[in-house]
């Protein structure tokens, strides 16, 4: 075959592949009209020699010959690949590579999106070997309550696959390549831009889900993706108060010495830095630990340590504090007063958890109100309540801020209108690094 013939053949293949992708795009919109904005943002670009398809957050790269060969094997293969890659972008999967085991994360993401597509039961998205995928997923489905990438990832870390199963899983679930995911910081479309697209899709999904489609996993993944990010450290700053700290203040000086020098030493001011400076520090607040049977001791301790580490690492904790750590299930079980960092360290190291009954929030609030009435606090700023959220809440709002903190709650219990709702991930409270950076964690407040 001459060079001209080869070029003509390549051109025909390129045109055919582009046509297949246009048809795939139309098929996705016909079946899932809310995907239009995402499809418009992910540009298609041919990449010869890729031997597959690969999204990078900006573009959907594809090898034309690979697409044609895949289409010849299964009429729906191109549509399935395209939708698979699109869901990766919508769920922000490429923006997590800096903090995961990439091989396990790749597999978790592929399993999550393939499960979603199969649950939809849309004939245009179905592949002839989907029954093999369903069979391979049986073990994971039994152990993981909702198949989001994050939950599958955690499961696979604890329950690593055998080499044979890993190879089989990759063959069945990896519809695209993730070779560009490590360059996420250079994407033209940022993580936040994709989150906006995800939020819009979540809003538009109502009609689709009411039509009886199997969209449960799609909705759960969108909820997981569109959670707002807050800085737990900044939320803790609600409990800070201005006060003097014994510390050299280079920004201010004593004006008496300054003017004395000018008057007696020939216009030579005497600069004496102040030994005190006003800073926002955490001093007077309470931490209530729900020690009911549904709150595990290890998680309670991890939360307490995380809160303390953030305060200490960011220098938000005053040198002298008045913190009451209260344990309560259906009644107040103990109260330990903390006045300095050493006592905080000792409590975390050796404090015992007691209780393990039902949950009633009222005794803890009544107890704290009593401490305030007895002038136990100079300037009480608020209460942090670590709990599973299931219990009896007070009938009226307290006169101070209250933060209800949950860890990995699947059922999302409601909190009173006056409570600040915070959802923390267990991995976050167990993580040791980034103490001085505020450590953003996905959680929501209400």
Secondary structure, DSSP 8 states (H G I E B T S, - for coil): --HHHHHHHHHHHHHHHHHHHHHHHHHHHHH-GGGHHHHHHSEEEE-TT-SSEEE-SSEEEE-HHHHHHHHHH-TTHHHHHHHHHHHHHHTTGGGGGGGS-HHHHHHHHHHHHHHHHHHHT-GGG--TTHHHHHHHHHHHHHH-SS--HHHHHHHHHHS---HHHHHHHHHHH--S--TTGGGGGG-SS-HHHHHHHHHHHHHHHHHHHHTT---HHHHHHHHHHH--EEEHHHHHGGGEEEEEEEEEEEEEE-HHHHHHHHHHTTS-----EEEEEEEEEEEEEEEEEE-STTS-HHHHHHHHHHHHHHHHHTT-EEEEEEEEEEEESSSEEEEEEE-SHHHHHHHHHH------S--BSHHHHHHHHHHHHTT--SS--EEEEES-S-SB--SS--SSEEEEEEES-SS-----TTSEEEEE-HHHHH--S-GGG--EEE----
